[in-house]
């Protein structure tokens, strides 16, 4: 049976997300793998990796809220907005106390616009921006609206601050560091970044990539049917076959005191599925969205 589930990895410094994903796939002997949310090589921390049939659940997870612990160095801006780039601007750090800095950081909370940096994986006319940047090219990039839910100052000392950022997908913490340096007119760049959370998963659940082996990997795999926390419904074999064939079934088939809404997990002896509760002509139905056969899942047959 192929590896079918989610591995939570503590990505090491210097490795790309793609390389780490390939290493995990080899350890699990699984050809199909994909990570949820890119971490730059200089970033560490939680990298969720879907394996095998579970990659089909990416749609439900890729827009998850993220949390990062970031260190920002003031006094210098760089070409990559982090430690890796060349210094493009230096300036004296203004006199600012912790309370003033907390007020300043509040400007970044909520929906804000960010322009993707040239050194990023965003594509322009089919080419990665970082490939163009390495050739010395710079192209116009459209600003994007991202959301920062919370921003907490953890430490501040001289030219360095540490912040805890809770944000939506697509947020560049490097750009946040650069923008802060611009507001203070002294320059700033990202000194370090560590992802602590992604959706409902945390770094405490992750294993270091160096500690993951073919011998212990299965014990660090969250099974496909347990990745999402939607309400769970069990089906009869008859209804299970209908779901497996892609057909909707009436919700009234279940004797439920409180009918669910939105998305649910469906279990039967023949399949596992993610279904949506939808109303058609006044009747509530369970409409399958993603269906997995028994050979793709891990739960035991019912007695």
N, C-alpha and C positions, 0 to 999 in steps of 0.2 A: 504494500500500500504506500502511495506517495505521501510525503509530508503535507498535511492539510491543516493550516492554522496560522497563528501569529507568533513571531519571535520578537521579544523586546530586548534590544541590544544597547549597551552603553558604547556608543561609537568612540573610538580612540582619536586622539589628536593627530592630524596629518592625513588621515584616510578620507577619501571621498565617500559620499553616501552610496554611490554606485559600486565602488570597489568593496565596501563593507557588505553590501547586499549580495554580491557575487560570492564572497567568502562564506557567508551564511548558507547560501544555496548549495555550495559544494559540501559543506559540513552535513547538511540534511540530505544530500544526494537527491536534490530536487531541481529540475531544470527551470521551473517557472517561479519567479520571485519578484517582488516589487516593494520598495520602501514608501512610507507615508510621510512626506515632507522632507525636502532636502536639507541637510546640514553641510555647511561649508567645511573644507578640510581643516580649518583652524577652529572649528566648533566641535564640542564634544557633547555627550549625553544621549538622551533617549532617542533611539531610531527604531520605530516599529516596522517590522518586515513581514509582509504577507507571503505565504508559501503555498504552492500548488493551487488547488481549486479555490482556496481562500482568497486568492488575488481578485476574484470576482466581487468581493465585498469592499473593494477600495472606494467605490462610489459613496458608500455610507460613512466612510471614515476620513477621507482626504480633506474635508473642510472643518476638521475638528479644531477646537481652541487649543492653543499652545501656551506653555509658560517657560520663560528663560531667565537665567541669572547671567547678567552681562556686566562686564567691567569696561568703563569708558575712560580713555586717556585724553585729557585736555592739553591744549597747547600746540598740537600739530594735527593737521589734516593730511590724509594720504590718498594716493590715486585709487586704491582699492577700498578705502574707508575702514581698513583694518591694519593689523601689524605687518601684513605682507607687502604692502605697497610702498612706493616712494613718497617722501614728504613733499607735499605740494604747497603747503602754507604753514607758517609758524607765527604765533602771536602770544603776547603776555596774557596770563590768566587773570581776569578781573577779580577784585575782592568781592567774594560772595559767600554768605554763610549758608548753613544747612537749611534753615527755614526759607530763605530766598530761593534756593535751588529746588526745594519741594514745590514751591509755587510755580516755578518755571516749568517743571516737569508736568504739571497739570495741563499745560497747553497741548501736550501730546496725547492726552486721554480722550477717547471718543473716535469718531470717524475723521481720519486725516488723509491727506494726499501724499503719496510717495512716488518718486521716479525711480524705477529699477536701476541699479548701478550698472555700469558697463561690464564690470567683472561679476557677471551673474549668468545663470543658466537660461535666462529668458531668450527666446528666439526672435530674430529679426530677419525676415525674408528667408527663413529656413536655416539660418546660421545662429549658433549660440553667441550671445553678446561677448562672453569671455574670449571666444576665439577671435572675434574682431578686435577686441581690446588688446590682445597679445600681439596683433599685427600693427598696433598703433592707430587703429581706426576708431572713430567715435561717431555714433549715429543718434539721431533724434529718438527719444523714448517718450512715450505718453505716460503721464502720471496716472497712478491707480489709487483708488480709494481703499484704504485698509482700516481695520478697527483695532484699537487698543482698549481693552476693557479695564485694565488696572496697571498702574506704574508706581512702584514703591521704592523709595530711596533706602538702601540698606546700609551703605557706608559712604563717607565722603572725607577725603583727606588730601589736601593740597591740590594735586593735579589729577587725581583719580577718584572716580565714583563707581559704586556698585549698585545696580538697580535690578529689581524683580519685575519682569514684564509679562503680563498676561494679554494675549493678542489673538486675533483671527488669522486665517491662512493668508499667505502672501506678504506678510509683514517682514521688512528687512530691518533688523536691529542695527546693522551697519549704517543704514541711511539715518536712523534715529540718532546714532552717535554723531554722524556728520552734521545733521541739522542742528543738534544741540551746540556743537562747536561754532556753527555759523551765527546762532543767536547770541552766543557769548563773545563773538568776534575774536576768538582765540584759536579756533580750529579744534577738532576733536576726531578721534577714531576709536573703533572697537578694539579693545585689548584682549578680551577673551569672551567666550560665549558657551554656555552650557544649557542644554534643553532639559528641563525638569519634568514636564508633563506634555502629553499629547492626548487630547480627548479625555477619556476615563482612565488612561494608563499613566503610570508614574515611573520615574527613574528607579525607585526602590524595587520595582518588579523586574528590572532589567539585569542581564548578565553581561559582564565584560566580554568583548569579542575574543580576547585572548584566552578566556576560560571556557568558551564553548567548544565542545568536542563531539565527534560522532557518537561517542559512548554516552554522553549526558544530554545531548540536544533534545531528545524527545521529552525529557522531564521539564524542559524550559519552553515547551510549545503550548500556547493557548489554543485549544481545539476550535476548529471552524465554527461549530455550533454554539460556542461559548464566547465568541469575540464580541458580539453585539448584545446589549442588555435589554432589548425589546421584550415586551410581555411574551410569555411562553404559552402556546396552545398545543394540546395533543389531539391528533386526529385518529379516526378509525381507519382501518386498512382501505375501506371503500373510498372515503374522502381523500386519503393519502394518494391513491392512484389518480384521482381527478386532478389534484394539485400537481402531481408529477407530470401529467399530460398538459399542464399549463391552463387548466380550466379553473374558473372561479367557483367557490362554493358558498352557500348561504350561511351567514353568521348564526342564524337561528338554529342551525344544526347543533350548536353548543348551548348547553344550559348554563348560561353565565349570568350571575346577579348584576354584574357591571360590565357590559360589553366594552371591549377595548376600542381604541381609536388610533389612527395613524398606522405605524408599522408594527408587525408582530413576528415572532419566530414560530414556525410550525414544525412539529415533530410527528412523524408516523413511522411505522415499521419499515417503510420503503423509501422514505426521502426526508430531507430537511429543506425548509424553504423560508424565505423572507416574503411576507405578504403584506398588502396594504388593505386596510378596511375602507371600502368605497361604497357609495350609495348609488344604485341604479334603479330608477323607477320606483323609488320609495323603499327598496329592499337593500339591507346591508349585506355586502358580499366580502369575502376574502379573496383578493386578487393576487395571485403569485407574481412576484417580481424577479426573484432569483431562486432557482430550484436546484438542489444537489441530490444526486442519487446516493444510495447506500455505500457504494464503493468510494465515494468522495468524503464521507463523514466518519466520525469516530465513536458515536454512541452505540452501546450494545443493543441487540434486538430485545424487544419486550417479551417477557415470559407469558 
